[in-house]
Amino acid sequence: MIQKYLNAIIHLFYPELCMGCNQSLLDQEEIICTSCLFHLPLTKFHLDANNEAVQLFKGKVPFAFACSMLYLKPDSISESLIYNLKYNNHPQVGLFLGRRYGEDLLSSPVFEDIDLIVPIPLHKKRRRKRGYNQSEYFAKGLSESLLKPVNFSLLKRNKYQSSQTKMASSDRYQNVKGAFSCISPEKAKGKCILLVDDVLTTGATLSSAAEEILQSIPDCKIYIATMAIA
């Protein structure tokens, strides 16, 4: 009871804020307020065999399925969530979204065969600067809901690259060419791998990572999931 009152006093002076709208959260709310949760721009791609993510990767890399949780648009709830996750030191947003999306993916038979979840790695220089890899937190959340293990070391980022935000599609593919190495591929031999990242734009980064995995582990199968699609 004392702890409850102490928490209430702390919340009064230092309220937890919604990562979507920056308003104070109520006692029962976590990360995102009820209103933002209700208005999340969910794609429902996991229920659509011909969704936009699938279309984006066709002809680029062999894959079994691809999907994204949210539509990413300017001045939207999803933009606030991703910004807080990547640039405002709130890795818990990735964990929260991963848990929620994992629950959604359980409703799709497409993901029943997943053996392993692999997040896109950051270069060690960028990781030191940010303090964490946002895709790893998304992977952890997915793991908790899907009850599948995460392999944090299968992929290694070979080179530090500048931001691709303002690059043309062709430049992005050139920028990530040879960006990854597959480490200890024998540990994922014959596995169905769920490759995860934060935002899907052109698919260059994920395609490069998937190509490296498939070259090192020809008998594996690649699935793709991201927090958002731009």
C-alpha positions in Angstrom: 0.0 0.0 0.0 2.8 2.4 0.9 4.6 1.6 -2.4 1.3 2.3 -4.2 1.1 5.8 -2.7 4.8 6.5 -3.4 4.2 5.5 -7.0 1.3 7.9 -7.2 3.3 10.8 -5.8 6.2 10.1 -8.3 3.7 9.9 -11.1 2.2 13.2 -10.1 5.5 15.1 -10.4 7.1 12.9 -13.0 4.3 11.4 -15.1 5.1 8.7 -17.7 4.3 10.0 -21.2 2.7 8.2 -24.1 5.3 7.5 -26.8 2.7 8.2 -29.4 1.2 11.6 -28.4 3.4 12.7 -25.4 0.4 12.9 -23.1 0.5 11.5 -19.5 -0.3 7.9 -19.2 -2.9 6.6 -16.8 -2.1 4.0 -14.2 -3.2 1.1 -16.3 -1.5 2.2 -19.5 2.0 1.2 -20.7 4.2 2.9 -23.3 1.1 4.0 -25.4 -2.1 5.5 -24.2 -5.4 3.8 -24.9 -6.3 6.4 -27.6 -3.0 5.9 -29.5 -3.3 2.2 -29.2 -6.8 2.3 -30.7 -5.6 4.5 -33.6 -2.4 2.6 -34.4 -2.2 2.5 -38.3 -2.0 -1.3 -38.4 -1.4 -2.8 -41.8 -2.8 -6.4 -41.3 -0.2 -7.5 -43.8 0.2 -10.8 -41.9 -3.2 -11.8 -43.2 -2.5 -10.8 -46.9 -0.4 -13.1 -49.1 0.0 -10.3 -51.6 0.6 -7.3 -49.3 2.9 -4.3 -50.1 5.9 -5.8 -48.3 5.6 -9.1 -50.3 5.4 -7.1 -53.5 8.4 -5.0 -52.6 10.7 -8.0 -52.2 9.5 -10.0 -55.2 12.4 -10.5 -57.6 14.9 -9.1 -55.3 15.7 -12.0 -53.0 14.2 -15.5 -52.4 11.9 -15.3 -49.4 8.8 -17.1 -48.0 6.8 -14.1 -46.7 7.2 -10.5 -45.7 5.1 -8.2 -43.5 5.1 -4.9 -41.5 3.1 -4.0 -38.4 2.4 -0.3 -39.0 2.1 2.2 -41.8 4.7 5.0 -41.3 3.5 8.4 -42.3 4.6 12.0 -41.4 3.2 13.5 -38.2 1.6 10.2 -37.2 1.5 8.0 -34.1 3.8 5.5 -35.7 6.3 8.2 -36.6 6.4 9.3 -33.0 6.9 5.7 -31.8 9.7 5.1 -34.2 11.4 8.4 -33.4 11.2 7.8 -29.7 12.6 4.3 -30.2 15.5 5.3 -32.4 16.5 8.8 -31.2 15.0 9.5 -27.8 16.5 6.5 -25.9 13.3 4.5 -25.5 14.1 0.9 -26.4 11.1 -0.3 -24.5 9.0 0.9 -27.5 10.6 -1.8 -29.6 9.9 -4.5 -27.0 6.3 -3.3 -26.7 5.6 -3.4 -30.4 7.3 -6.7 -30.8 5.1 -8.3 -28.2 2.0 -6.8 -29.8 3.0 -7.9 -33.3 4.0 -11.3 -32.1 0.5 -11.8 -30.8 -0.9 -10.8 -34.2 1.4 -13.1 -36.1 0.2 -16.1 -34.0 -3.1 -15.7 -35.8 -1.5 -16.4 -39.2 -0.5 -20.0 -40.1 2.3 -18.5 -42.2 4.5 -18.2 -39.2 4.0 -21.6 -37.6 7.3 -22.9 -39.0 9.5 -20.2 -37.7 12.5 -21.6 -35.9 14.7 -18.5 -35.2 14.4 -14.8 -35.1 17.3 -12.7 -36.3 17.5 -8.9 -36.0 19.4 -6.7 -38.5 22.6 -5.7 -36.6 24.0 -2.2 -36.2 27.6 -1.4 -36.9 29.5 -1.3 -33.5 30.1 2.4 -34.0 26.5 3.2 -34.4 25.5 0.9 -31.6 27.9 2.7 -29.2 26.5 6.0 -30.3 22.8 4.9 -29.8 23.5 2.6 -26.8 21.4 -0.2 -28.2 20.0 -1.8 -31.3 16.3 -1.0 -31.7 15.7 -4.1 -34.0 17.0 -6.4 -31.2 14.3 -5.1 -28.9 11.7 -5.7 -31.5 13.1 -9.2 -31.9 12.9 -9.8 -28.1 9.3 -8.7 -28.1 8.4 -11.0 -31.0 10.3 -13.8 -29.2 8.2 -13.5 -26.1 5.0 -13.8 -28.0 6.0 -16.3 -30.6 8.0 -18.4 -28.1 10.9 -18.6 -30.6 14.6 -18.0 -29.8 16.5 -15.0 -31.0 20.0 -15.3 -32.5 21.8 -12.0 -32.0 25.1 -13.1 -33.5 24.2 -14.8 -36.8 24.7 -11.6 -38.7 27.5 -9.1 -38.4 27.6 -5.6 -39.9 30.8 -5.2 -41.7 31.0 -1.5 -42.4 29.7 1.8 -40.9 27.4 3.5 -43.3 25.8 7.0 -43.5 22.1 7.4 -43.1 20.1 6.2 -46.1 17.1 8.4 -45.4 17.6 10.7 -48.3 19.2 8.2 -50.7 17.6 7.1 -53.9 16.6 3.4 -54.1 19.5 2.5 -56.4 22.0 4.3 -54.1 20.6 2.4 -51.1 21.2 -1.0 -52.7 24.8 0.0 -53.5 25.3 1.4 -50.0 24.5 -1.9 -48.3 26.2 -4.2 -50.8 28.5 -6.5 -48.9 27.3 -4.9 -45.6 26.8 -8.2 -43.7 28.6 -11.4 -42.9 27.0 -14.6 -41.6 28.7 -15.9 -38.5 28.6 -19.6 -37.5 26.0 -20.5 -40.2 26.0 -24.2 -39.2 23.9 -23.2 -36.1 21.0 -22.1 -38.4 21.3 -24.9 -41.0 17.9 -25.9 -42.4 16.1 -23.3 -40.2 13.2 -21.1 -41.0 14.5 -17.6 -40.1 12.4 -14.6 -39.3 14.6 -11.6 -40.3 13.5 -8.4 -38.5 14.2 -4.7 -38.8 12.6 -1.4 -37.8 11.4 0.4 -40.9 10.9 -1.0 -44.4 11.5 1.6 -47.2 13.2 0.1 -50.3 14.1 -3.2 -48.8 17.8 -2.7 -49.6 19.1 -3.5 -46.1 16.9 -6.6 -45.6 17.6 -7.9 -49.1 21.4 -7.6 -48.5 21.1 -9.4 -45.2 18.9 -12.1 -46.6 21.2 -12.7 -49.6 24.2 -13.2 -47.2 22.2 -15.6 -45.1 21.1 -17.6 -48.1 24.6 -17.8 -49.6 25.9 -19.1 -46.3 22.9 -21.3 -45.5 21.4 -22.4 -48.8 18.9 -24.8 -47.2 17.3 -22.2 -44.8 14.1 -20.2 -45.5 13.7 -16.5 -45.0 10.7 -14.7 -43.6 10.7 -10.9 -43.0 9.0 -8.6 -40.5 9.4 -5.0 -39.7 7.8 -2.5 -37.2 6.7 -0.2 -40.0 6.6 0.4 -43.7 7.2 3.8 -45.2 
